[in-house]
Amino acid sequence: MSRIEYTPKGVCSRKISFDLEDGIIRNLKFVGGCNGNLKAIGKLLEGRDAKTAADILEGNDCMGKGTSCADQLSKAIREALA
C-alpha cells in the first residue's frame, strides 16, 4: 500500500491524500474546499478501482475554472498509477 499526497492546482482544496492498495482507493481526504461535497466523494470512492474513478472524474469543471477538486483528484490518481 502506498500513501499518496497531492497538491491540487487552481481549486479551493489545498491537499488531496489517499492510500492506493492494489489499484484500489482507500482513506481519501481533502484539505480545504467544499467540505460536505468532498467528504461525499471520499465515501463514494472508498474501495473503488482507481483507474475507473479517474476516468469518471476527469474533466469535471467547477465554475468555469477548467478544473475542479474532482478533476484534480483524477490527476493525482493517474500520477500515482503511472
PyMOL Python script that loads the backbone (N, CA, C, O; Angstrom):
from pymol import cmd

cmd.read_pdbstr("""\
ATOM      1  N   MET A   1       0.862  -1.174   0.000  1.00  0.00           N
ATOM      2  CA  MET A   1       0.000   0.000   0.000  1.00  0.00           C
ATOM      3  C   MET A   1       0.900   1.226   0.000  1.00  0.00           C
ATOM      4  O   MET A   1       1.907   1.275   0.707  1.00  0.00           O
ATOM      5  N   SER A   2       0.526   2.207  -0.797  1.00  0.00           N
ATOM      6  CA  SER A   2       1.284   3.455  -0.823  1.00  0.00           C
ATOM      7  C   SER A   2       0.376   4.623  -0.475  1.00  0.00           C
ATOM      8  O   SER A   2      -0.787   4.663  -0.877  1.00  0.00           O
ATOM      9  N   ARG A   3       0.918   5.566   0.272  1.00  0.00           N
ATOM     10  CA  ARG A   3       0.206   6.786   0.658  1.00  0.00           C
ATOM     11  C   ARG A   3       0.543   7.857  -0.368  1.00  0.00           C
ATOM     12  O   ARG A   3       1.713   8.131  -0.634  1.00  0.00           O
ATOM     13  N   ILE A   4      -0.492   8.460  -0.939  1.00  0.00           N
ATOM     14  CA  ILE A   4      -0.326   9.486  -1.959  1.00  0.00           C
ATOM     15  C   ILE A   4      -0.735  10.829  -1.361  1.00  0.00           C
ATOM     16  O   ILE A   4      -1.793  10.943  -0.743  1.00  0.00           O
ATOM     17  N   GLU A   5       0.101  11.834  -1.546  1.00  0.00           N
ATOM     18  CA  GLU A   5      -0.233  13.199  -1.156  1.00  0.00           C
ATOM     19  C   GLU A   5      -0.015  14.075  -2.375  1.00  0.00           C
ATOM     20  O   GLU A   5       1.050  14.057  -2.991  1.00  0.00           O
ATOM     21  N   TYR A   6      -1.041  14.841  -2.710  1.00  0.00           N
ATOM     22  CA  TYR A   6      -1.037  15.627  -3.949  1.00  0.00           C
ATOM     23  C   TYR A   6      -1.478  17.045  -3.630  1.00  0.00           C
ATOM     24  O   TYR A   6      -2.434  17.252  -2.883  1.00  0.00           O
ATOM     25  N   THR A   7      -0.780  18.019  -4.197  1.00  0.00           N
ATOM     26  CA  THR A   7      -1.159  19.419  -4.048  1.00  0.00           C
ATOM     27  C   THR A   7      -1.918  19.839  -5.300  1.00  0.00           C
ATOM     28  O   THR A   7      -1.322  19.973  -6.369  1.00  0.00           O
ATOM     29  N   PRO A   8      -3.231  20.047  -5.177  1.00  0.00           N
ATOM     30  CA  PRO A   8      -4.032  20.427  -6.350  1.00  0.00           C
ATOM     31  C   PRO A   8      -3.734  21.868  -6.796  1.00  0.00           C
ATOM     32  O   PRO A   8      -3.255  22.695  -6.021  1.00  0.00           O
ATOM     33  N   LYS A   9      -4.031  22.127  -8.047  1.00  0.00           N
ATOM     34  CA  LYS A   9      -3.778  23.456  -8.631  1.00  0.00           C
ATOM     35  C   LYS A   9      -5.074  24.039  -9.188  1.00  0.00           C
ATOM     36  O   LYS A   9      -5.834  23.350  -9.870  1.00  0.00           O
ATOM     37  N   GLY A  10      -5.318  25.325  -8.888  1.00  0.00           N
ATOM     38  CA  GLY A  10      -6.456  26.034  -9.465  1.00  0.00           C
ATOM     39  C   GLY A  10      -7.793  25.761  -8.808  1.00  0.00           C
ATOM     40  O   GLY A  10      -8.836  26.082  -9.378  1.00  0.00           O
ATOM     41  N   VAL A  11      -7.785  25.167  -7.604  1.00  0.00           N
ATOM     42  CA  VAL A  11      -9.031  24.849  -6.897  1.00  0.00           C
ATOM     43  C   VAL A  11      -8.926  25.280  -5.432  1.00  0.00           C
ATOM     44  O   VAL A  11      -7.864  25.697  -4.971  1.00  0.00           O
ATOM     45  N   CYS A  12     -10.025  25.176  -4.724  1.00  0.00           N
ATOM     46  CA  CYS A  12     -10.068  25.602  -3.326  1.00  0.00           C
ATOM     47  C   CYS A  12      -9.366  24.646  -2.375  1.00  0.00           C
ATOM     48  O   CYS A  12      -8.787  25.082  -1.381  1.00  0.00           O
ATOM     49  N   SER A  13      -9.407  23.354  -2.661  1.00  0.00           N
ATOM     50  CA  SER A  13      -8.739  22.414  -1.762  1.00  0.00           C
ATOM     51  C   SER A  13      -7.226  22.613  -1.854  1.00  0.00           C
ATOM     52  O   SER A  13      -6.689  22.960  -2.906  1.00  0.00           O
ATOM     53  N   ARG A  14      -6.560  22.384  -0.731  1.00  0.00           N
ATOM     54  CA  ARG A  14      -5.113  22.613  -0.647  1.00  0.00           C
ATOM     55  C   ARG A  14      -4.290  21.333  -0.681  1.00  0.00           C
ATOM     56  O   ARG A  14      -3.090  21.360  -0.956  1.00  0.00           O
ATOM     57  N   LYS A  15      -4.944  20.220  -0.400  1.00  0.00           N
ATOM     58  CA  LYS A  15      -4.220  18.947  -0.393  1.00  0.00           C
ATOM     59  C   LYS A  15      -5.210  17.800  -0.579  1.00  0.00           C
ATOM     60  O   LYS A  15      -6.330  17.834  -0.068  1.00  0.00           O
ATOM     61  N   ILE A  16      -4.772  16.788  -1.321  1.00  0.00           N
ATOM     62  CA  ILE A  16      -5.527  15.549  -1.502  1.00  0.00           C
ATOM     63  C   ILE A  16      -4.611  14.419  -1.058  1.00  0.00           C
ATOM     64  O   ILE A  16      -3.456  14.346  -1.477  1.00  0.00           O
ATOM     65  N   SER A  17      -5.128  13.541  -0.209  1.00  0.00           N
ATOM     66  CA  SER A  17      -4.333  12.384   0.193  1.00  0.00           C
ATOM     67  C   SER A  17      -5.211  11.136   0.166  1.00  0.00           C
ATOM     68  O   SER A  17      -6.408  11.187   0.447  1.00  0.00           O
ATOM     69  N   PHE A  18      -4.588  10.027  -0.176  1.00  0.00           N
ATOM     70  CA  PHE A  18      -5.295   8.747  -0.212  1.00  0.00           C
ATOM     71  C   PHE A  18      -4.278   7.625  -0.227  1.00  0.00           C
ATOM     72  O   PHE A  18      -3.105   7.830  -0.539  1.00  0.00           O
ATOM     73  N   ASP A  19      -4.743   6.445   0.114  1.00  0.00           N
ATOM     74  CA  ASP A  19      -3.926   5.244   0.015  1.00  0.00           C
ATOM     75  C   ASP A  19      -4.317   4.527  -1.266  1.00  0.00           C
ATOM     76  O   ASP A  19      -5.480   4.533  -1.671  1.00  0.00           O
ATOM     77  N   LEU A  20      -3.336   3.916  -1.891  1.00  0.00           N
ATOM     78  CA  LEU A  20      -3.571   3.120  -3.084  1.00  0.00           C
ATOM     79  C   LEU A  20      -3.078   1.713  -2.782  1.00  0.00           C
ATOM     80  O   LEU A  20      -1.890   1.494  -2.547  1.00  0.00           O
ATOM     81  N   GLU A  21      -4.008   0.760  -2.790  1.00  0.00           N
ATOM     82  CA  GLU A  21      -3.698  -0.620  -2.452  1.00  0.00           C
ATOM     83  C   GLU A  21      -4.161  -1.524  -3.586  1.00  0.00           C
ATOM     84  O   GLU A  21      -5.358  -1.752  -3.760  1.00  0.00           O
ATOM     85  N   ASP A  22      -3.215  -2.031  -4.350  1.00  0.00           N
ATOM     86  CA  ASP A  22      -3.532  -2.893  -5.494  1.00  0.00           C
ATOM     87  C   ASP A  22      -4.545  -2.246  -6.437  1.00  0.00           C
ATOM     88  O   ASP A  22      -5.468  -2.902  -6.920  1.00  0.00           O
ATOM     89  N   GLY A  23      -4.357  -0.936  -6.695  1.00  0.00           N
ATOM     90  CA  GLY A  23      -5.229  -0.221  -7.618  1.00  0.00           C
ATOM     91  C   GLY A  23      -6.566   0.200  -7.030  1.00  0.00           C
ATOM     92  O   GLY A  23      -7.455   0.636  -7.761  1.00  0.00           O
ATOM     93  N   ILE A  24      -6.716   0.072  -5.712  1.00  0.00           N
ATOM     94  CA  ILE A  24      -7.966   0.410  -5.025  1.00  0.00           C
ATOM     95  C   ILE A  24      -7.743   1.634  -4.136  1.00  0.00           C
ATOM     96  O   ILE A  24      -6.725   1.731  -3.451  1.00  0.00           O
ATOM     97  N   ILE A  25      -8.693   2.564  -4.149  1.00  0.00           N
ATOM     98  CA  ILE A  25      -8.601   3.786  -3.347  1.00  0.00           C
ATOM     99  C   ILE A  25      -9.070   3.514  -1.920  1.00  0.00           C
ATOM    100  O   ILE A  25     -10.106   2.886  -1.698  1.00  0.00           O
ATOM    101  N   ARG A  26      -8.287   4.001  -0.962  1.00  0.00           N
ATOM    102  CA  ARG A  26      -8.613   3.898   0.460  1.00  0.00           C
ATOM    103  C   ARG A  26      -8.301   5.228   1.147  1.00  0.00           C
ATOM    104  O   ARG A  26      -7.371   5.932   0.754  1.00  0.00           O
ATOM    105  N   ASN A  27      -9.073   5.561   2.160  1.00  0.00           N
ATOM    106  CA  ASN A  27      -8.783   6.701   3.051  1.00  0.00           C
ATOM    107  C   ASN A  27      -8.597   8.034   2.324  1.00  0.00           C
ATOM    108  O   ASN A  27      -7.668   8.780   2.634  1.00  0.00           O
ATOM    109  N   LEU A  28      -9.458   8.334   1.377  1.00  0.00           N
ATOM    110  CA  LEU A  28      -9.375   9.582   0.613  1.00  0.00           C
ATOM    111  C   LEU A  28      -9.783  10.767   1.480  1.00  0.00           C
ATOM    112  O   LEU A  28     -10.843  10.756   2.106  1.00  0.00           O
ATOM    113  N   LYS A  29      -8.926  11.796   1.509  1.00  0.00           N
ATOM    114  CA  LYS A  29      -9.192  13.006   2.290  1.00  0.00           C
ATOM    115  C   LYS A  29      -8.765  14.233   1.490  1.00  0.00           C
ATOM    116  O   LYS A  29      -7.752  14.220   0.791  1.00  0.00           O
ATOM    117  N   PHE A  30      -9.560  15.289   1.612  1.00  0.00           N
ATOM    118  CA  PHE A  30      -9.230  16.586   1.048  1.00  0.00           C
ATOM    119  C   PHE A  30      -9.017  17.561   2.202  1.00  0.00           C
ATOM    120  O   PHE A  30      -9.696  17.466   3.224  1.00  0.00           O
ATOM    121  N   VAL A  31      -8.083  18.495   2.047  1.00  0.00           N
ATOM    122  CA  VAL A  31      -7.922  19.596   2.992  1.00  0.00           C
ATOM    123  C   VAL A  31      -8.380  20.847   2.269  1.00  0.00           C
ATOM    124  O   VAL A  31      -7.851  21.189   1.211  1.00  0.00           O
ATOM    125  N   GLY A  32      -9.368  21.533   2.839  1.00  0.00           N
ATOM    126  CA  GLY A  32      -9.939  22.716   2.199  1.00  0.00           C
ATOM    127  C   GLY A  32     -10.996  22.306   1.185  1.00  0.00           C
ATOM    128  O   GLY A  32     -11.290  21.122   1.018  1.00  0.00           O
ATOM    129  N   GLY A  33     -11.559  23.292   0.520  1.00  0.00           N
ATOM    130  CA  GLY A  33     -12.584  23.016  -0.475  1.00  0.00           C
ATOM    131  C   GLY A  33     -13.963  22.907   0.141  1.00  0.00           C
ATOM    132  O   GLY A  33     -14.161  23.275   1.299  1.00  0.00           O
ATOM    133  N   CYS A  34     -14.900  22.413  -0.610  1.00  0.00           N
ATOM    134  CA  CYS A  34     -16.299  22.267  -0.183  1.00  0.00           C
ATOM    135  C   CYS A  34     -16.425  21.008   0.679  1.00  0.00           C
ATOM    136  O   CYS A  34     -16.582  19.903   0.160  1.00  0.00           O
ATOM    137  N   ASN A  35     -16.356  21.185   1.963  1.00  0.00           N
ATOM    138  CA  ASN A  35     -16.227  20.097   2.922  1.00  0.00           C
ATOM    139  C   ASN A  35     -17.223  18.958   2.701  1.00  0.00           C
ATOM    140  O   ASN A  35     -16.813  17.805   2.567  1.00  0.00           O
ATOM    141  N   GLY A  36     -18.493  19.253   2.663  1.00  0.00           N
ATOM    142  CA  GLY A  36     -19.503  18.201   2.521  1.00  0.00           C
ATOM    143  C   GLY A  36     -19.380  17.443   1.218  1.00  0.00           C
ATOM    144  O   GLY A  36     -19.434  16.214   1.203  1.00  0.00           O
ATOM    145  N   ASN A  37     -19.215  18.164   0.126  1.00  0.00           N
ATOM    146  CA  ASN A  37     -19.093  17.505  -1.181  1.00  0.00           C
ATOM    147  C   ASN A  37     -17.844  16.636  -1.268  1.00  0.00           C
ATOM    148  O   ASN A  37     -17.884  15.540  -1.827  1.00  0.00           O
ATOM    149  N   LEU A  38     -16.747  17.119  -0.721  1.00  0.00           N
ATOM    150  CA  LEU A  38     -15.511  16.359  -0.818  1.00  0.00           C
ATOM    151  C   LEU A  38     -15.515  15.146   0.112  1.00  0.00           C
ATOM    152  O   LEU A  38     -14.913  14.120  -0.205  1.00  0.00           O
ATOM    153  N   LYS A  39     -16.186  15.257   1.248  1.00  0.00           N
ATOM    154  CA  LYS A  39     -16.354  14.079   2.101  1.00  0.00           C
ATOM    155  C   LYS A  39     -17.203  13.032   1.382  1.00  0.00           C
ATOM    156  O   LYS A  39     -16.942  11.833   1.483  1.00  0.00           O
ATOM    157  N   ALA A  40     -18.221  13.496   0.656  1.00  0.00           N
ATOM    158  CA  ALA A  40     -19.074  12.573  -0.102  1.00  0.00           C
ATOM    159  C   ALA A  40     -18.275  11.854  -1.177  1.00  0.00           C
ATOM    160  O   ALA A  40     -18.448  10.650  -1.370  1.00  0.00           O
ATOM    161  N   ILE A  41     -17.406  12.566  -1.878  1.00  0.00           N
ATOM    162  CA  ILE A  41     -16.559  11.933  -2.895  1.00  0.00           C
ATOM    163  C   ILE A  41     -15.708  10.853  -2.237  1.00  0.00           C
ATOM    164  O   ILE A  41     -15.560   9.759  -2.783  1.00  0.00           O
ATOM    165  N   GLY A  42     -15.148  11.157  -1.065  1.00  0.00           N
ATOM    166  CA  GLY A  42     -14.349  10.172  -0.345  1.00  0.00           C
ATOM    167  C   GLY A  42     -15.140   8.918  -0.023  1.00  0.00           C
ATOM    168  O   GLY A  42     -14.631   7.808  -0.175  1.00  0.00           O
ATOM    169  N   LYS A  43     -16.375   9.082   0.419  1.00  0.00           N
ATOM    170  CA  LYS A  43     -17.228   7.930   0.742  1.00  0.00           C
ATOM    171  C   LYS A  43     -17.582   7.138  -0.516  1.00  0.00           C
ATOM    172  O   LYS A  43     -17.576   5.907  -0.504  1.00  0.00           O
ATOM    173  N   LEU A  44     -17.883   7.840  -1.582  1.00  0.00           N
ATOM    174  CA  LEU A  44     -18.263   7.168  -2.827  1.00  0.00           C
ATOM    175  C   LEU A  44     -17.115   6.375  -3.437  1.00  0.00           C
ATOM    176  O   LEU A  44     -17.338   5.342  -4.067  1.00  0.00           O
ATOM    177  N   LEU A  45     -15.889   6.856  -3.252  1.00  0.00           N
ATOM    178  CA  LEU A  45     -14.746   6.207  -3.895  1.00  0.00           C
ATOM    179  C   LEU A  45     -14.037   5.186  -3.017  1.00  0.00           C
ATOM    180  O   LEU A  45     -13.178   4.453  -3.507  1.00  0.00           O
ATOM    181  N   GLU A  46     -14.373   5.119  -1.739  1.00  0.00           N
ATOM    182  CA  GLU A  46     -13.724   4.153  -0.844  1.00  0.00           C
ATOM    183  C   GLU A  46     -13.912   2.729  -1.385  1.00  0.00           C
ATOM    184  O   GLU A  46     -15.036   2.276  -1.605  1.00  0.00           O
ATOM    185  N   GLY A  47     -12.788   2.038  -1.593  1.00  0.00           N
ATOM    186  CA  GLY A  47     -12.827   0.664  -2.070  1.00  0.00           C
ATOM    187  C   GLY A  47     -13.034   0.522  -3.567  1.00  0.00           C
ATOM    188  O   GLY A  47     -13.214  -0.590  -4.064  1.00  0.00           O
ATOM    189  N   ARG A  48     -13.010   1.632  -4.289  1.00  0.00           N
ATOM    190  CA  ARG A  48     -13.243   1.585  -5.744  1.00  0.00           C
ATOM    191  C   ARG A  48     -11.937   1.480  -6.517  1.00  0.00           C
ATOM    192  O   ARG A  48     -10.866   1.834  -6.023  1.00  0.00           O
ATOM    193  N   ASP A  49     -12.055   0.988  -7.728  1.00  0.00           N
ATOM    194  CA  ASP A  49     -10.923   0.904  -8.638  1.00  0.00           C
ATOM    195  C   ASP A  49     -10.446   2.312  -9.001  1.00  0.00           C
ATOM    196  O   ASP A  49     -11.236   3.148  -9.441  1.00  0.00           O
ATOM    197  N   ALA A  50      -9.159   2.564  -8.815  1.00  0.00           N
ATOM    198  CA  ALA A  50      -8.603   3.902  -9.017  1.00  0.00           C
ATOM    199  C   ALA A  50      -8.709   4.369 -10.468  1.00  0.00           C
ATOM    200  O   ALA A  50      -9.075   5.518 -10.716  1.00  0.00           O
ATOM    201  N   LYS A  51      -8.397   3.507 -11.422  1.00  0.00           N
ATOM    202  CA  LYS A  51      -8.460   3.918 -12.832  1.00  0.00           C
ATOM    203  C   LYS A  51      -9.880   4.288 -13.234  1.00  0.00           C
ATOM    204  O   LYS A  51     -10.092   5.281 -13.930  1.00  0.00           O
ATOM    205  N   THR A  52     -10.842   3.503 -12.805  1.00  0.00           N
ATOM    206  CA  THR A  52     -12.242   3.803 -13.109  1.00  0.00           C
ATOM    207  C   THR A  52     -12.647   5.142 -12.502  1.00  0.00           C
ATOM    208  O   THR A  52     -13.316   5.944 -13.153  1.00  0.00           O
ATOM    209  N   ALA A  53     -12.245   5.382 -11.262  1.00  0.00           N
ATOM    210  CA  ALA A  53     -12.553   6.651 -10.602  1.00  0.00           C
ATOM    211  C   ALA A  53     -11.947   7.819 -11.371  1.00  0.00           C
ATOM    212  O   ALA A  53     -12.616   8.830 -11.582  1.00  0.00           O
ATOM    213  N   ALA A  54     -10.701   7.696 -11.788  1.00  0.00           N
ATOM    214  CA  ALA A  54     -10.042   8.765 -12.543  1.00  0.00           C
ATOM    215  C   ALA A  54     -10.761   9.025 -13.861  1.00  0.00           C
ATOM    216  O   ALA A  54     -10.923  10.178 -14.262  1.00  0.00           O
ATOM    217  N   ASP A  55     -11.192   7.965 -14.537  1.00  0.00           N
ATOM    218  CA  ASP A  55     -11.922   8.114 -15.801  1.00  0.00           C
ATOM    219  C   ASP A  55     -13.226   8.886 -15.597  1.00  0.00           C
ATOM    220  O   ASP A  55     -13.584   9.735 -16.414  1.00  0.00           O
ATOM    221  N   ILE A  56     -13.930   8.592 -14.511  1.00  0.00           N
ATOM    222  CA  ILE A  56     -15.213   9.250 -14.235  1.00  0.00           C
ATOM    223  C   ILE A  56     -15.022  10.723 -13.882  1.00  0.00           C
ATOM    224  O   ILE A  56     -15.791  11.568 -14.339  1.00  0.00           O
ATOM    225  N   LEU A  57     -14.012  11.040 -13.079  1.00  0.00           N
ATOM    226  CA  LEU A  57     -13.833  12.396 -12.548  1.00  0.00           C
ATOM    227  C   LEU A  57     -13.113  13.345 -13.506  1.00  0.00           C
ATOM    228  O   LEU A  57     -13.263  14.562 -13.403  1.00  0.00           O
ATOM    229  N   GLU A  58     -12.340  12.798 -14.428  1.00  0.00           N
ATOM    230  CA  GLU A  58     -11.534  13.625 -15.328  1.00  0.00           C
ATOM    231  C   GLU A  58     -12.393  14.614 -16.113  1.00  0.00           C
ATOM    232  O   GLU A  58     -13.417  14.245 -16.689  1.00  0.00           O
ATOM    233  N   GLY A  59     -11.962  15.865 -16.127  1.00  0.00           N
ATOM    234  CA  GLY A  59     -12.630  16.889 -16.914  1.00  0.00           C
ATOM    235  C   GLY A  59     -13.776  17.593 -16.214  1.00  0.00           C
ATOM    236  O   GLY A  59     -14.359  18.521 -16.773  1.00  0.00           O
ATOM    237  N   ASN A  60     -14.111  17.170 -14.998  1.00  0.00           N
ATOM    238  CA  ASN A  60     -15.166  17.850 -14.241  1.00  0.00           C
ATOM    239  C   ASN A  60     -14.730  19.295 -13.981  1.00  0.00           C
ATOM    240  O   ASN A  60     -13.602  19.537 -13.551  1.00  0.00           O
ATOM    241  N   ASP A  61     -15.619  20.248 -14.241  1.00  0.00           N
ATOM    242  CA  ASP A  61     -15.289  21.670 -14.137  1.00  0.00           C
ATOM    243  C   ASP A  61     -16.055  22.319 -12.983  1.00  0.00           C
ATOM    244  O   ASP A  61     -17.217  21.992 -12.743  1.00  0.00           O
ATOM    245  N   CYS A  62     -15.405  23.227 -12.279  1.00  0.00           N
ATOM    246  CA  CYS A  62     -16.022  23.989 -11.198  1.00  0.00           C
ATOM    247  C   CYS A  62     -16.008  25.471 -11.564  1.00  0.00           C
ATOM    248  O   CYS A  62     -14.950  26.096 -11.638  1.00  0.00           O
ATOM    249  N   MET A  63     -17.171  26.008 -11.786  1.00  0.00           N
ATOM    250  CA  MET A  63     -17.340  27.451 -12.002  1.00  0.00           C
ATOM    251  C   MET A  63     -16.456  28.025 -13.116  1.00  0.00           C
ATOM    252  O   MET A  63     -15.943  29.137 -12.992  1.00  0.00           O
ATOM    253  N   GLY A  64     -16.282  27.277 -14.190  1.00  0.00           N
ATOM    254  CA  GLY A  64     -15.524  27.759 -15.339  1.00  0.00           C
ATOM    255  C   GLY A  64     -14.023  27.834 -15.130  1.00  0.00           C
ATOM    256  O   GLY A  64     -13.330  28.506 -15.893  1.00  0.00           O
ATOM    257  N   LYS A  65     -13.506  27.159 -14.114  1.00  0.00           N
ATOM    258  CA  LYS A  65     -12.064  27.192 -13.824  1.00  0.00           C
ATOM    259  C   LYS A  65     -11.265  26.293 -14.764  1.00  0.00           C
ATOM    260  O   LYS A  65     -10.042  26.405 -14.851  1.00  0.00           O
ATOM    261  N   GLY A  66     -11.965  25.403 -15.468  1.00  0.00           N
ATOM    262  CA  GLY A  66     -11.264  24.453 -16.320  1.00  0.00           C
ATOM    263  C   GLY A  66     -10.794  23.225 -15.554  1.00  0.00           C
ATOM    264  O   GLY A  66     -10.188  22.322 -16.130  1.00  0.00           O
ATOM    265  N   THR A  67     -11.071  23.193 -14.275  1.00  0.00           N
ATOM    266  CA  THR A  67     -10.731  22.054 -13.420  1.00  0.00           C
ATOM    267  C   THR A  67     -11.657  22.090 -12.210  1.00  0.00           C
ATOM    268  O   THR A  67     -12.507  22.974 -12.095  1.00  0.00           O
ATOM    269  N   SER A  68     -11.492  21.145 -11.330  1.00  0.00           N
ATOM    270  CA  SER A  68     -12.265  21.085 -10.087  1.00  0.00           C
ATOM    271  C   SER A  68     -11.483  20.206  -9.118  1.00  0.00           C
ATOM    272  O   SER A  68     -10.470  19.616  -9.495  1.00  0.00           O
ATOM    273  N   CYS A  69     -11.940  20.116  -7.889  1.00  0.00           N
ATOM    274  CA  CYS A  69     -11.282  19.216  -6.933  1.00  0.00           C
ATOM    275  C   CYS A  69     -11.364  17.778  -7.441  1.00  0.00           C
ATOM    276  O   CYS A  69     -10.406  17.018  -7.300  1.00  0.00           O
ATOM    277  N   ALA A  70     -12.485  17.404  -8.023  1.00  0.00           N
ATOM    278  CA  ALA A  70     -12.639  16.052  -8.569  1.00  0.00           C
ATOM    279  C   ALA A  70     -11.673  15.823  -9.737  1.00  0.00           C
ATOM    280  O   ALA A  70     -11.050  14.765  -9.826  1.00  0.00           O
ATOM    281  N   ASP A  71     -11.550  16.798 -10.618  1.00  0.00           N
ATOM    282  CA  ASP A  71     -10.620  16.703 -11.743  1.00  0.00           C
ATOM    283  C   ASP A  71      -9.182  16.616 -11.237  1.00  0.00           C
ATOM    284  O   ASP A  71      -8.379  15.851 -11.771  1.00  0.00           O
ATOM    285  N   GLN A  72      -8.861  17.392 -10.219  1.00  0.00           N
ATOM    286  CA  GLN A  72      -7.518  17.336  -9.636  1.00  0.00           C
ATOM    287  C   GLN A  72      -7.258  15.970  -9.004  1.00  0.00           C
ATOM    288  O   GLN A  72      -6.140  15.458  -9.063  1.00  0.00           O
ATOM    289  N   LEU A  73      -8.286  15.385  -8.403  1.00  0.00           N
ATOM    290  CA  LEU A  73      -8.142  14.037  -7.863  1.00  0.00           C
ATOM    291  C   LEU A  73      -7.835  13.053  -8.991  1.00  0.00           C
ATOM    292  O   LEU A  73      -7.006  12.159  -8.824  1.00  0.00           O
ATOM    293  N   SER A  74      -8.494  13.212 -10.131  1.00  0.00           N
ATOM    294  CA  SER A  74      -8.215  12.314 -11.261  1.00  0.00           C
ATOM    295  C   SER A  74      -6.751  12.433 -11.680  1.00  0.00           C
ATOM    296  O   SER A  74      -6.124  11.434 -12.031  1.00  0.00           O
ATOM    297  N   LYS A  75      -6.207  13.639 -11.647  1.00  0.00           N
ATOM    298  CA  LYS A  75      -4.795  13.840 -11.990  1.00  0.00           C
ATOM    299  C   LYS A  75      -3.886  13.171 -10.956  1.00  0.00           C
ATOM    300  O   LYS A  75      -2.885  12.549 -11.311  1.00  0.00           O
ATOM    301  N   ALA A  76      -4.242  13.305  -9.675  1.00  0.00           N
ATOM    302  CA  ALA A  76      -3.463  12.669  -8.614  1.00  0.00           C
ATOM    303  C   ALA A  76      -3.460  11.149  -8.773  1.00  0.00           C
ATOM    304  O   ALA A  76      -2.426  10.500  -8.611  1.00  0.00           O
ATOM    305  N   ILE A  77      -4.615  10.597  -9.088  1.00  0.00           N
ATOM    306  CA  ILE A  77      -4.731   9.148  -9.258  1.00  0.00           C
ATOM    307  C   ILE A  77      -3.897   8.686 -10.440  1.00  0.00           C
ATOM    308  O   ILE A  77      -3.156   7.709 -10.332  1.00  0.00           O
ATOM    309  N   ARG A  78      -4.009   9.382 -11.575  1.00  0.00           N
ATOM    310  CA  ARG A  78      -3.256   8.987 -12.771  1.00  0.00           C
ATOM    311  C   ARG A  78      -1.745   9.052 -12.514  1.00  0.00           C
ATOM    312  O   ARG A  78      -0.989   8.181 -12.945  1.00  0.00           O
ATOM    313  N   GLU A  79      -1.326  10.107 -11.801  1.00  0.00           N
ATOM    314  CA  GLU A  79       0.095  10.248 -11.463  1.00  0.00           C
ATOM    315  C   GLU A  79       0.540   9.067 -10.595  1.00  0.00           C
ATOM    316  O   GLU A  79       1.616   8.507 -10.806  1.00  0.00           O
ATOM    317  N   ALA A  80      -0.283   8.697  -9.628  1.00  0.00           N
ATOM    318  CA  ALA A  80       0.058   7.596  -8.728  1.00  0.00           C
ATOM    319  C   ALA A  80       0.116   6.254  -9.447  1.00  0.00           C
ATOM    320  O   ALA A  80       0.927   5.393  -9.108  1.00  0.00           O
ATOM    321  N   LEU A  81      -0.754   6.084 -10.444  1.00  0.00           N
ATOM    322  CA  LEU A  81      -0.808   4.824 -11.182  1.00  0.00           C
ATOM    323  C   LEU A  81       0.313   4.695 -12.214  1.00  0.00           C
ATOM    324  O   LEU A  81       0.654   3.589 -12.633  1.00  0.00           O
ATOM    325  N   ALA A  82       0.886   5.839 -12.622  1.00  0.00           N
ATOM    326  CA  ALA A  82       1.923   5.831 -13.669  1.00  0.00           C
ATOM    327  C   ALA A  82       3.231   5.217 -13.197  1.00  0.00           C
ATOM    328  O   ALA A  82       4.190   5.142 -13.964  1.00  0.00           O
TER     329      ALA A  82
END
""", "prot")
cmd.dss("prot")
cmd.show_as("cartoon", "prot")
cmd.util.cbc("prot")
cmd.orient("prot")
